[in-house]
């Protein structure tokens, strides 16, 4: 449970960083994102999920991260 809470905290830090570092650029990017077609967003989201699952699998099954 401690690891899960730590990971959620890390995700929140990484998600919030662009908004703190450059809020104007994030507003422009979000406007562009709102104009994208839903199927394009779905493909990008699916790719991100697969990449995330692969990284989690790699971290758990390989000896790379300790």
N, C-alpha and C positions, 0 to 999 in steps of 0.2 A: 504494500500500500504506500509505503514511503517513496518507492521508486515512481509509482504512478503520479503522485502529487508533485514530485520533483519534475517529472516530464511535462506535466500540464503547466507548471510554472515556467519552465523553459520555453514552451510553445507561446505562452502569453508574452513573455519578454521579447521573443523574436518577432511576433506579430505586431507588437506595439512600437518596436524600434523605428521603422520607417515613418510612422506618424509623428514621432518626436523629432527625428533627424531632419525631415523635409516634408512638412505638412502640405505645402503648395503642390509639390510634385505628386504626392499621394492623391490629392484632389483631382488633378489632371488625369492620373492613371485610372482612378475609379470612374471618372466620366467615360473614358475610353472603354473600360470594362463593361459599363452599363449599356454601351452601344453594340457590343458583340452579340452574335447570334447564340441562342441557348445551346444548340448542338455543338458549337465550337467550345463553349465553356464546359460542356459535359465531357468532351474529349480531353481537354486540358486537365480537368479534375480527375478523370480516370487515370491519365498518365501520372499525375502527381501521387495518386493513391498507390499505384503499382510500384513507382519508384520508392515511396515510403515503406511499403511492405518489404521490398527487396532490401532496403537498407537495414530494416529491423531484423530480417532473416540473416543477413550477412553479419550483423553485429552479434547475434545470438549463437550462430553456428560456427563462425570462424573464431580463431583465437586472436584476431586482430586487436580487439579492444579490451583485452585482459581476460 
